[in-house]
Each structure stands twice: as structure tokens, then as C-alpha cells.
Amino acid sequence: MLRVASVLVLLAVPFPAFADRADADACAQKLSGLALQTYQAPVMRAERGQTLRQAIGAHLKPLVEASKISEKEAHKSGFSAAMCVRLVHKK
């Protein structure tokens, strides 16, 4: 659980105000399974001004705590999803 947070801490930067959702959605088309679900949930949170860590962590942390997914799965899918979610506000 803490590993998920510590890995995503590197991505804990505030998002700028302008979105590029088309690039993020194009990136997400390459995702599947948990990574795709992880992208879909936080992308809206990211648009509302949360950091990348907050947006991804809010989705994955409860799943890890409930033992629905492992920390390894959370890290892998969280990182993959974060690479796409970050494109929402790249400009």
C-alpha cells in the first residue's frame, strides 16, 4: 500500500489549467484491464485540479486496502495509467 503512494510521489505535480484530453484518450486506447479502469476514474479528478498522485491514488488505494489487488498490480496499472492521465494537462 505504501509502495503505491511512494512510487506515485514522483508524479505529484499539480496539473496546469488547460487540458489536452484527446491525447490522453489516444494514449488510454493502448491500456487494458486494471490500467484502463485506473485511467478512466482519475482523468476527471485530474481535470478538477488534483495532482496526478491524488487522482491515481484515490482510485487504487481502496482496492489495495480491501485486498482486491496487490501492491504490485496497483503499481503497474497506476504507472501505466499515470502516463496517459498526465497528458490531460501537458500544455
N, C-alpha and C positions, 0 to 999 in steps of 0.2 A: 504494500500500500504506500509506504513512504517512498519507495523507489520510483513510483509513478510520478509523485509530486517532485522529487528531486531531479528526475530526468526532464520534466517539463519546465523546471525553473529556468532553464536556458532560453526558453521561448516566452518568458514572462515579460513581454514588452507591450505597452499599450498600442492599440490599433489607431492609425490615423483616421481622420474623419471620412474620407472618400473611399467607396467600395469599388472593387472590380469583381463582382460576383460571377461573371461569365467565365473568367479564367479559373476561378476556384471550382466552379461546377464542371468545367472541362477536365480539370485535374481529378476530381472526385469520380469521374466516369471510369477511371482506372482502378478504383478501390472496390473491394468486395467484402461481404460479411460484416464482421465487427468494425472494421476500419471505416466502411461506408456508413454504418449507423453512427459511429463516432463523429464522422464529418457532418452528417445531417443535423444532429442535435445542437452542437455548439456553433454552427455557422450563423445562426440567428442571434445567439448571445454575443458573438463577436461583433456583429453589426450594431449592437446596442452599447458598445463601448467597453466590454470586458477585455482583459488581457487574454492572450492565447492560452496561458496556463489555466486561468479561471474557467474559460469556456470549455476546454477539453476535460479538465479535472472534474468539473461539476457533473459531467456525464459518466466518467469512468470510475471515480472514487466510490460511489454507492454500489456499483457492480462488483468491485473488488472486495469491499467490506461485507457484502452479502455472500461472498464466495461463489458468485455466478461466473466469474472469470478469474484467471490467475493474474498475478502481477506481471508476469512475462507477456501474457496476451494483451493486457492493458497497455504496457509499454509499447509493444509492437504496433498495435492498432492506433494508439494515441499519437505516436510519432508519425505514422503514415497519414492519418487524418490531419494532423497539425501542418504538414507540408502543404496541404490544399487549403485549409482554413486561413492560413497566413496570406494567401493570395487575395482574399476578400478585401484586404486593405493595403495592398502593396504600393499604391500610388501616394 
